[in-house]
Amino acid sequence: MRKLIVTNLISVDGCHEGPGGNFMAMPLDPGFDAHNLASLRAASTLLLGANTFRLFLDYWPPVAADETAPAVEREISRLNAAVEKVVVSDTLSAEHTGAYRDTTTVVPRDRSRERVAELKRGKGKDILVFGSRTMWNDLFTAGLVDEFHFVLGPGVVGGGTPAFDGGTAVSLRLLGISTYEGSDVVVVRYAVNGTSPV
């Protein structure tokens, strides 16, 4: 059984993005990329919502060939291109997948729970979620999320979008805490023990 792992940057005040939906207001430092690279190396499927997929498509494809980019970003770019990607969307189609066309499948939202359950029963390494808050909150409510890897950023954004929608109570079990040299982010890894409506 494959694990579905949600890894997200979270501010100290519990936000997924800053005021006005601004992700760049989030507290970022090099530890964020280091964690994302390690997560990608342990995964064989990347599960994304439409907005996060568009951000990836706009930024990552040319980075692999950019000699001025940090080595960690170049490797993330290569892995993003190679990994199987499943995008949950009612607005995207294959013609919108651009440079990722050969490695991307689009699944409608009303089939997302069914498709994720199929992926979890299949063979392979972890199924990884970056960003994609709306999508993973739905999967979390359905009891399909196995682990949360919260990247706690060193800052308070003072408002914005909370990480969780609310309405679902859950018991978590601590798997580990890690840091990166030269970085102020803290990665806290939890296993999900079970969900129930509040």
C-alpha angles and dihedrals in degrees: 000000000000121000124237107218123190112202116183139163109243127186120229088257091056102257128147092199136003131258114311092018091290109158091182088067087069119105104260130176135156092278089071092062092042091055093046091052092051090049093051091050089057095048136077098185130046114203114199142170120233097261094049091046090054090051090051092048092049095049116023112050098074096040095082091066096041106105091192092060120095114266091243091057093048090054092046088053092052093047092046089055095048103041122092108258126202114190121197108212145131092199105047126074134180091275089063095056096084115174090009095055096115095051102037134090122186118216124190116242094245089060098043098099092047093047094047091050088053091050091050091053092051131084125271143068127302124322105230130203122198119186107327095128098173092050098047094045088059092048090047091053088051091054094246100120113095102180141014118209104191116195101206107209120213098248150065113236095194097228139350137114115341116230094237129050092214127226096095124089118204140178115222131198119210113240099175150312124233140178135192127231111258092013133103096204119109120206113211116190121200134179115220111236097188144313133234134173116263 
